[in-house]
Amino acid sequence: MNRLATLSAGLILGSPALALAAEHSAGYRGIGQLYFSLMAAILIYGVYDTFGKTVTYVMAPIIIGTLYWMLPPN
């Protein structure tokens, strides 16, 4: 049972490192996408908290589109 727990913990904790491994000439698009996704979530919540649901339906696509176009190239 101890070996099974150790093996499953190693696979779970080791898999993000394998999934996020990049080539030598990798750009900043992946980390930029994570950063801008977090920023979009915070901005959309701020719009919802300040102005309400109706304005959020209009502003959410604008915020997401603007932050997508700001991503760095590959």
MOPAC internal coordinates of N, CA, C and O (Angstrom, degrees):
PM7 1SCF
backbone

  N    0.0000 0     0.00 0     0.00 0    0    0    0
  C    1.4532 1     0.00 0     0.00 0    1    0    0
  C    1.5275 1   110.63 1     0.00 0    2    1    0
  O    1.2310 1   120.98 1   143.32 1    3    2    1
  N    1.3070 1   115.74 1   -36.68 1    3    2    1
  C    1.4560 1   120.82 1   179.58 1    5    3    2
  C    1.5338 1   110.71 1   -65.15 1    6    5    3
  O    1.2310 1   120.78 1   139.33 1    7    6    5
  N    1.3234 1   116.12 1   -40.67 1    7    6    5
  C    1.4659 1   120.11 1   179.75 1    9    7    6
  C    1.5184 1   110.68 1   -65.32 1   10    9    7
  O    1.2310 1   120.53 1   139.79 1   11   10    9
  N    1.3274 1   116.59 1   -40.21 1   11   10    9
  C    1.4605 1   120.58 1   179.79 1   13   11   10
  C    1.5315 1   110.90 1   -64.08 1   14   13   11
  O    1.2310 1   120.50 1   138.40 1   15   14   13
  N    1.3242 1   116.65 1   -41.60 1   15   14   13
  C    1.4616 1   120.14 1   178.31 1   17   15   14
  C    1.5262 1   111.20 1   -65.35 1   18   17   15
  O    1.2310 1   120.62 1   139.37 1   19   18   17
  N    1.3242 1   116.42 1   -40.63 1   19   18   17
  C    1.4704 1   120.45 1   178.85 1   21   19   18
  C    1.5175 1   111.05 1   -66.20 1   22   21   19
  O    1.2310 1   120.30 1   137.00 1   23   22   21
  N    1.3304 1   117.03 1   -43.00 1   23   22   21
  C    1.4618 1   121.15 1   179.30 1   25   23   22
  C    1.5249 1   111.50 1   -64.30 1   26   25   23
  O    1.2310 1   120.01 1   134.94 1   27   26   25
  N    1.3307 1   117.59 1   -45.06 1   27   26   25
  C    1.4670 1   119.76 1  -179.79 1   29   27   26
  C    1.5273 1   111.16 1   -67.08 1   30   29   27
  O    1.2310 1   119.75 1   142.52 1   31   30   29
  N    1.3183 1   118.09 1   -37.48 1   31   30   29
  C    1.4696 1   120.45 1   177.31 1   33   31   30
  C    1.5186 1   110.62 1   -66.18 1   34   33   31
  O    1.2310 1   120.19 1   139.95 1   35   34   33
  N    1.3223 1   117.24 1   -40.05 1   35   34   33
  C    1.4596 1   120.39 1   177.17 1   37   35   34
  C    1.5147 1   112.72 1   -64.35 1   38   37   35
  O    1.2310 1   120.13 1   140.18 1   39   38   37
  N    1.3228 1   117.36 1   -39.82 1   39   38   37
  C    1.4657 1   120.37 1   178.65 1   41   39   38
  C    1.5228 1   111.68 1   -68.73 1   42   41   39
  O    1.2310 1   120.65 1   138.33 1   43   42   41
  N    1.3173 1   116.37 1   -41.67 1   43   42   41
  C    1.4624 1   119.93 1  -178.80 1   45   43   42
  C    1.5297 1   110.97 1   -67.88 1   46   45   43
  O    1.2310 1   120.28 1   135.44 1   47   46   45
  N    1.3223 1   117.07 1   -44.56 1   47   46   45
  C    1.4567 1   120.26 1  -177.95 1   49   47   46
  C    1.5253 1   112.67 1   -78.15 1   50   49   47
  O    1.2310 1   119.83 1   156.54 1   51   50   49
  N    1.3232 1   117.93 1   -23.46 1   51   50   49
  C    1.4542 1   120.94 1  -179.17 1   53   51   50
  C    1.5216 1   114.04 1   -88.61 1   54   53   51
  O    1.2310 1   120.03 1   160.17 1   55   54   53
  N    1.3191 1   117.56 1   -19.83 1   55   54   53
  C    1.4682 1   119.95 1  -175.95 1   57   55   54
  C    1.5270 1   114.02 1   -68.63 1   58   57   55
  O    1.2310 1   117.83 1   144.47 1   59   58   57
  N    1.3369 1   121.73 1   -35.53 1   59   58   57
  C    1.4680 1   118.28 1   177.27 1   61   59   58
  C    1.5204 1   112.75 1   -62.72 1   62   61   59
  O    1.2310 1   120.17 1   145.20 1   63   62   61
  N    1.3180 1   117.27 1   -34.80 1   63   62   61
  C    1.4617 1   119.19 1   178.52 1   65   63   62
  C    1.5131 1   110.82 1   -65.11 1   66   65   63
  O    1.2310 1   119.85 1   142.92 1   67   66   65
  N    1.3172 1   117.89 1   -37.08 1   67   66   65
  C    1.4552 1   120.79 1   177.59 1   69   67   66
  C    1.5182 1   111.60 1   -72.51 1   70   69   67
  O    1.2310 1   120.18 1   141.82 1   71   70   69
  N    1.3191 1   117.27 1   -38.18 1   71   70   69
  C    1.4574 1   120.77 1  -177.78 1   73   71   70
  C    1.5207 1   112.00 1   -70.60 1   74   73   71
  O    1.2310 1   119.95 1   147.90 1   75   74   73
  N    1.3231 1   117.70 1   -32.10 1   75   74   73
  C    1.4509 1   121.02 1  -176.90 1   77   75   74
  C    1.5294 1   112.83 1   -95.98 1   78   77   75
  O    1.2310 1   120.21 1  -175.46 1   79   78   77
  N    1.3442 1   117.20 1     4.54 1   79   78   77
  C    1.4568 1   119.85 1   179.15 1   81   79   78
  C    1.5263 1   109.21 1   -66.78 1   82   81   79
  O    1.2310 1   120.60 1   -41.88 1   83   82   81
  N    1.3113 1   116.47 1   138.12 1   83   82   81
  C    1.4585 1   121.23 1  -177.30 1   85   83   82
  C    1.5216 1   109.86 1  -126.37 1   86   85   83
  O    1.2310 1   121.54 1   -16.97 1   87   86   85
  N    1.3083 1   114.66 1   163.03 1   87   86   85
  C    1.4543 1   119.69 1   178.21 1   89   87   86
  C    1.5286 1   110.03 1   -72.82 1   90   89   87
  O    1.2310 1   121.22 1    -6.96 1   91   90   89
  N    1.3083 1   115.27 1   173.04 1   91   90   89
  C    1.4536 1   121.18 1  -177.91 1   93   91   90
  C    1.5263 1   111.86 1   -62.90 1   94   93   91
  O    1.2310 1   120.30 1   140.83 1   95   94   93
  N    1.3124 1   117.02 1   -39.17 1   95   94   93
  C    1.4652 1   120.69 1  -175.88 1   97   95   94
  C    1.5299 1   112.06 1   -96.99 1   98   97   95
  O    1.2310 1   119.71 1  -146.10 1   99   98   97
  N    1.3042 1   118.16 1    33.90 1   99   98   97
  C    1.4629 1   121.77 1  -177.65 1  101   99   98
  C    1.5248 1   110.37 1   -73.91 1  102  101   99
  O    1.2310 1   121.05 1   -30.69 1  103  102  101
  N    1.3278 1   115.60 1   149.31 1  103  102  101
  C    1.4560 1   120.95 1   178.18 1  105  103  102
  C    1.5147 1   110.95 1   -95.11 1  106  105  103
  O    1.2310 1   121.51 1    15.37 1  107  106  105
  N    1.2986 1   114.71 1  -164.63 1  107  106  105
  C    1.4590 1   121.43 1  -178.25 1  109  107  106
  C    1.5204 1   112.63 1  -103.60 1  110  109  107
  O    1.2310 1   119.50 1  -165.92 1  111  110  109
  N    1.3199 1   118.56 1    14.08 1  111  110  109
  C    1.4559 1   121.15 1  -175.83 1  113  111  110
  C    1.5358 1   112.02 1   -65.56 1  114  113  111
  O    1.2310 1   119.73 1   140.40 1  115  114  113
  N    1.3156 1   118.13 1   -39.60 1  115  114  113
  C    1.4649 1   120.97 1  -177.92 1  117  115  114
  C    1.5160 1   112.67 1   -65.16 1  118  117  115
  O    1.2310 1   120.38 1   131.01 1  119  118  117
  N    1.3175 1   116.87 1   -48.99 1  119  118  117
  C    1.4625 1   119.87 1   179.94 1  121  119  118
  C    1.5251 1   110.03 1   -70.40 1  122  121  119
  O    1.2310 1   120.48 1   147.66 1  123  122  121
  N    1.3221 1   116.68 1   -32.34 1  123  122  121
  C    1.4606 1   119.70 1   175.70 1  125  123  122
  C    1.5196 1   111.58 1   -65.38 1  126  125  123
  O    1.2310 1   120.74 1   142.30 1  127  126  125
  N    1.3329 1   116.19 1   -37.70 1  127  126  125
  C    1.4586 1   119.93 1   178.81 1  129  127  126
  C    1.5256 1   110.60 1   -66.08 1  130  129  127
  O    1.2310 1   120.13 1   139.43 1  131  130  129
  N    1.3244 1   117.35 1   -40.57 1  131  130  129
  C    1.4657 1   119.96 1   176.19 1  133  131  130
  C    1.5304 1   111.11 1   -63.45 1  134  133  131
  O    1.2310 1   120.59 1   135.53 1  135  134  133
  N    1.3173 1   116.48 1   -44.47 1  135  134  133
  C    1.4630 1   121.67 1  -178.82 1  137  135  134
  C    1.5260 1   110.89 1   -64.07 1  138  137  135
  O    1.2310 1   120.24 1   133.68 1  139  138  137
  N    1.3327 1   117.14 1   -46.32 1  139  138  137
  C    1.4538 1   119.86 1  -178.65 1  141  139  138
  C    1.5309 1   112.06 1   -70.98 1  142  141  139
  O    1.2310 1   119.52 1   150.91 1  143  142  141
  N    1.3295 1   118.52 1   -29.09 1  143  142  141
  C    1.4699 1   120.22 1   175.46 1  145  143  142
  C    1.5233 1   110.69 1   -65.53 1  146  145  143
  O    1.2310 1   120.84 1   137.03 1  147  146  145
  N    1.3276 1   116.00 1   -42.97 1  147  146  145
  C    1.4647 1   119.89 1   176.98 1  149  147  146
  C    1.5260 1   110.60 1   -64.46 1  150  149  147
  O    1.2310 1   120.69 1   137.91 1  151  150  149
  N    1.3258 1   116.28 1   -42.09 1  151  150  149
  C    1.4583 1   120.16 1   179.37 1  153  151  150
  C    1.5398 1   110.95 1   -64.17 1  154  153  151
  O    1.2310 1   120.30 1   140.02 1  155  154  153
  N    1.3376 1   117.03 1   -39.98 1  155  154  153
  C    1.4662 1   120.70 1   179.02 1  157  155  154
  C    1.5201 1   110.89 1   -63.93 1  158  157  155
  O    1.2310 1   120.41 1   137.62 1  159  158  157
  N    1.3283 1   116.82 1   -42.38 1  159  158  157
  C    1.4632 1   119.73 1   179.17 1  161  159  158
  C    1.5266 1   111.40 1   -61.30 1  162  161  159
  O    1.2310 1   120.34 1   138.12 1  163  162  161
  N    1.3148 1   116.96 1   -41.88 1  163  162  161
  C    1.4638 1   120.71 1   179.27 1  165  163  162
  C    1.5289 1   110.86 1   -66.77 1  166  165  163
  O    1.2310 1   120.30 1   136.71 1  167  166  165
  N    1.3384 1   117.04 1   -43.29 1  167  166  165
  C    1.4698 1   119.99 1   179.75 1  169  167  166
  C    1.5237 1   112.09 1   -65.40 1  170  169  167
  O    1.2310 1   120.35 1   138.15 1  171  170  169
  N    1.3326 1   116.93 1   -41.85 1  171  170  169
  C    1.4681 1   119.94 1  -179.98 1  173  171  170
  C    1.5220 1   110.52 1   -66.06 1  174  173  171
  O    1.2310 1   120.08 1   140.08 1  175  174  173
  N    1.3291 1   117.46 1   -39.92 1  175  174  173
  C    1.4577 1   119.45 1   176.45 1  177  175  174
  C    1.5305 1   111.06 1   -64.35 1  178  177  175
  O    1.2310 1   120.08 1   142.27 1  179  178  177
  N    1.3137 1   117.45 1   -37.73 1  179  178  177
  C    1.4632 1   120.58 1   177.65 1  181  179  178
  C    1.5165 1   112.36 1   -64.07 1  182  181  179
  O    1.2310 1   120.83 1   139.54 1  183  182  181
  N    1.3351 1   116.02 1   -40.46 1  183  182  181
  C    1.4706 1   119.66 1   176.79 1  185  183  182
  C    1.5226 1   110.09 1   -64.89 1  186  185  183
  O    1.2310 1   120.49 1   137.65 1  187  186  185
  N    1.3379 1   116.67 1   -42.35 1  187  186  185
  C    1.4634 1   120.42 1   179.42 1  189  187  186
  C    1.5269 1   110.99 1   -63.75 1  190  189  187
  O    1.2310 1   120.64 1   137.54 1  191  190  189
  N    1.3148 1   116.38 1   -42.46 1  191  190  189
  C    1.4598 1   120.62 1  -177.78 1  193  191  190
  C    1.5232 1   111.54 1   -68.88 1  194  193  191
  O    1.2310 1   120.41 1   145.64 1  195  194  193
  N    1.3305 1   116.81 1   -34.36 1  195  194  193
  C    1.4565 1   120.26 1  -176.07 1  197  195  194
  C    1.5263 1   112.61 1   -85.34 1  198  197  195
  O    1.2310 1   120.45 1   133.15 1  199  198  197
  N    1.3256 1   116.74 1   -46.85 1  199  198  197
  C    1.4643 1   119.98 1  -170.56 1  201  199  198
  C    1.5216 1   114.91 1  -109.27 1  202  201  199
  O    1.2310 1   119.21 1   162.70 1  203  202  201
  N    1.3249 1   119.10 1   -17.30 1  203  202  201
  C    1.4525 1   120.77 1   178.09 1  205  203  202
  C    1.5202 1   113.03 1   104.69 1  206  205  203
  O    1.2310 1   121.72 1     1.57 1  207  206  205
  N    1.3389 1   114.32 1  -178.43 1  207  206  205
  C    1.4544 1   121.54 1  -172.20 1  209  207  206
  C    1.5228 1   113.04 1   -69.98 1  210  209  207
  O    1.2310 1   119.24 1   140.49 1  211  210  209
  N    1.3134 1   119.06 1   -39.51 1  211  210  209
  C    1.4616 1   121.68 1  -175.21 1  213  211  210
  C    1.5202 1   111.94 1   -64.39 1  214  213  211
  O    1.2310 1   120.12 1   135.23 1  215  214  213
  N    1.2985 1   117.38 1   -44.77 1  215  214  213
  C    1.4631 1   120.89 1   179.35 1  217  215  214
  C    1.5278 1   110.32 1   -68.56 1  218  217  215
  O    1.2310 1   120.14 1   147.96 1  219  218  217
  N    1.3296 1   117.34 1   -32.04 1  219  218  217
  C    1.4568 1   120.66 1   178.98 1  221  219  218
  C    1.5221 1   110.95 1   -63.87 1  222  221  219
  O    1.2310 1   119.82 1   142.93 1  223  222  221
  N    1.3358 1   117.95 1   -37.07 1  223  222  221
  C    1.4679 1   120.90 1   177.82 1  225  223  222
  C    1.5195 1   111.70 1   -62.57 1  226  225  223
  O    1.2310 1   119.96 1   150.25 1  227  226  225
  N    1.3061 1   117.68 1   -29.75 1  227  226  225
  C    1.4594 1   121.17 1   179.31 1  229  227  226
  C    1.5268 1   110.85 1   -84.25 1  230  229  227
  O    1.2310 1   120.33 1   137.95 1  231  230  229
  N    1.3236 1   116.98 1   -42.05 1  231  230  229
  C    1.4622 1   120.88 1  -172.66 1  233  231  230
  C    1.5297 1   114.27 1   -81.72 1  234  233  231
  O    1.2310 1   119.40 1   152.84 1  235  234  233
  N    1.3281 1   118.75 1   -27.16 1  235  234  233
  C    1.4670 1   120.60 1  -176.81 1  237  235  234
  C    1.5301 1   112.43 1   -59.30 1  238  237  235
  O    1.2310 1   118.54 1   131.92 1  239  238  237
  N    1.3380 1   120.39 1   -48.08 1  239  238  237
  C    1.4746 1   118.43 1   177.51 1  241  239  238
  C    1.5274 1   112.97 1   -64.72 1  242  241  239
  O    1.2310 1   120.17 1   147.69 1  243  242  241
  N    1.3114 1   117.29 1   -32.31 1  243  242  241
  C    1.4726 1   120.43 1   179.04 1  245  243  242
  C    1.5309 1   110.02 1   -67.98 1  246  245  243
  O    1.2310 1   120.44 1   136.51 1  247  246  245
  N    1.3289 1   116.76 1   -43.49 1  247  246  245
  C    1.4621 1   120.65 1   178.84 1  249  247  246
  C    1.5262 1   110.60 1   -64.09 1  250  249  247
  O    1.2310 1   120.40 1   133.54 1  251  250  249
  N    1.3308 1   116.84 1   -46.46 1  251  250  249
  C    1.4603 1   120.74 1  -178.13 1  253  251  250
  C    1.5287 1   110.81 1   -64.58 1  254  253  251
  O    1.2310 1   120.31 1   136.68 1  255  254  253
  N    1.3270 1   117.01 1   -43.32 1  255  254  253
  C    1.4639 1   120.31 1   179.22 1  257  255  254
  C    1.5150 1   112.62 1   -64.26 1  258  257  255
  O    1.2310 1   120.47 1   137.13 1  259  258  257
  N    1.3146 1   116.70 1   -42.87 1  259  258  257
  C    1.4638 1   120.43 1   179.62 1  261  259  258
  C    1.5215 1   111.19 1   -63.58 1  262  261  259
  O    1.2310 1   120.17 1   135.77 1  263  262  261
  N    1.3219 1   117.29 1   -44.23 1  263  262  261
  C    1.4582 1   119.35 1  -179.82 1  265  263  262
  C    1.5305 1   111.48 1   -69.97 1  266  265  263
  O    1.2310 1   119.58 1   149.44 1  267  266  265
  N    1.3221 1   118.40 1   -30.56 1  267  266  265
  C    1.4659 1   120.63 1   176.10 1  269  267  266
  C    1.5274 1   110.82 1   -65.81 1  270  269  267
  O    1.2310 1   120.33 1   139.17 1  271  270  269
  N    1.3197 1   116.98 1   -40.83 1  271  270  269
  C    1.4662 1   119.93 1  -179.71 1  273  271  270
  C    1.5283 1   112.04 1   -72.18 1  274  273  271
  O    1.2310 1   120.28 1   163.50 1  275  274  273
  N    1.3267 1   117.07 1   -16.50 1  275  274  273
  C    1.4672 1   120.13 1   178.47 1  277  275  274
  C    1.5374 1   112.57 1   -86.11 1  278  277  275
  O    1.2310 1   120.06 1   173.64 1  279  278  277
  N    1.3507 1   117.49 1    -6.36 1  279  278  277
  C    1.4583 1   119.64 1  -179.14 1  281  279  278
  C    1.5217 1   111.60 1   -62.01 1  282  281  279
  O    1.2310 1   120.11 1   -34.72 1  283  282  281
  N    1.3207 1   117.40 1   145.28 1  283  282  281
  C    1.4631 1   119.52 1   178.07 1  285  283  282
  C    1.5284 1   110.56 1   -70.34 1  286  285  283
  O    1.2310 1   120.03 1   -24.84 1  287  286  285
  N    1.3257 1   117.54 1   155.16 1  287  286  285
  C    1.4615 1   120.19 1   178.89 1  289  287  286
  C    1.5283 1   111.18 1   -70.53 1  290  289  287
  O    1.2310 1   121.57 1   -14.59 1  291  290  289
  N    1.3271 1   114.59 1   165.41 1  291  290  289
  C    1.4790 1   119.23 1   179.14 1  293  291  290
  C    1.4483 1   108.42 1   -66.46 1  294  293  291
  O    1.2310 1   120.10 1   180.00 1  295  294  293

